[in-house]
Structure formats: structure tokens, C-alpha cells
Amino acid sequence: MIFDPLYLIMIIPAVLLSVFAQIKVKSTYAKFSKVSTFRGVTGARAAHEILRAAGVNDVDIELTGGFLSDHYDPRFRVLRLSESVYSGNSVASVGVAAHEAGHAIQHAQGYAPLKIRSALVPVSSLGSNLAWPLLMIGFIFMSQSLILAGIIFFSLAVLFQVVTLPVEFNASSRALMALPAAGILSESEVKGARKVLSAAALTYVAAATAAVLQLLYFLMRAGLLGRDE
């Protein structure tokens, strides 16, 4: 399929968007990681203050390895921050930490899209693993049943990517409201944090775009959408 001109035409824009998003998030984070906050609050402290202000008192904050590997683990109610975010007192570090705290607050408040995304994790993983083999074999042997099965499994992975968007956007929105409300960042500093989180959000947009375009391609080649010449 990678030699199919139609596939290349449809996927290249998503690849370019993904590359741009990765460059954007790294450059924006690097820029604002050099801008210290006026209060000198670290990412870990910022996350702690935001969680306490929201009445979330049962989430631990831990240090984890990697670069921008920050995430909230709802299974163990743990917010894991990379070293530069955990100990850093920059606008970038505080912005990322606040975003992850936003996920913990979503979990505590039963935010519906987060529940849906969590429920989709196992089926999305299964779909990702099974979709490509089924599609490849189906197209090679022109087996409509295998192609349809592959499309169904791939659709589960696409659904996960799409549902991820409101979850990420909402976490950033919560962070950008909580930071000035808690007195962690000034209004001018929040502008920098917004740029960092907007750049990070672009990576999720790129992933969802790529997934949707690939699904459209499979539907077209299977004759389920438009005409397959």
C-alpha cells in the first residue's frame, strides 16, 4: 500500500503535519524552558497546588525518566513528571505539569471523554495489532471479509485518537485557568504556557489526522467510500 499513489497523496500531508508538530513542540518547549517563573515554583509544586485547590488529595506526584514523558496514570492515581518538568521552575515546566494535573482532575471529577478513552485503551491496542495484518492479507488475496475485519479493527484505533483530542484540549484548558487562579503564574506568564500547551496539542491533532486519512484510504480501496478505480 505504501507504493499506491493514492495512499501517498493522502498520507503525506499528515506526515508533514506530524513532523511540523514535533519540531514545534520541541522548539517551543526549549524556548520557554529558559524563562523562569516569577514565583520560582517548580512543576511538581505547581501540580501539587493545583490538585489541592481542586480538592484532589489522593494523587501522588512522582519523578520519572525520559524527556517530556510526563503523564497521569489513572490506574494507580499517580502523576509522573520528567526530571526537567518535576524540578524545573520555568514557564514550560509549570505549564506541562499543570496540564497533567488537569488529567488527574478530569479523573477525579469523572470527565466523560476521559472515561471513554480509558475504556477504549484495550480495544484500541487490539485493533492496532490486528488491523494491519488483516488489511495486508485481505488486499493481497482480495478477501473482502478480511478487509472489512481489518477496517473495523483499525476504526477502533482511530476512535481512540479522535476521543483523545477533547481530553487533551480540556486538560490544557483546565491548566491555563488554574495557573493564574492559584497565583502560580502571572497573566503574562500564562501566555507562554499557552504556547507550550498549544504546540503539544498539535501532536495529537497530527496523530488523529493521520489515523482518519488512513481509514478513509482503506474505505476507498475497499469500495465502501466513493469509487475505487
Secondary structure, DSSP 8 states (H G I E B T S, - for coil): -TT-HHHHHHHHHHHHHHHHHHHHHHHHHHHHTTSB-SS---HHHHHHHHHHHTT--S-EEEEE-SSS--EEETTTTEEEEEHHHHH--BHHHHHHHHHHHHHHHHHHHT-HHHHHHHHHHHHHHHHHHHHHHHHHHHHHTT-HHHHHHHHHHHHHHHHHHHHHHHHHHHHHHHHHHHHHHTTSS-HHHHHHHHHHHHHHHHHHHHHHHHHHHHHHHHHHHTTSSS---
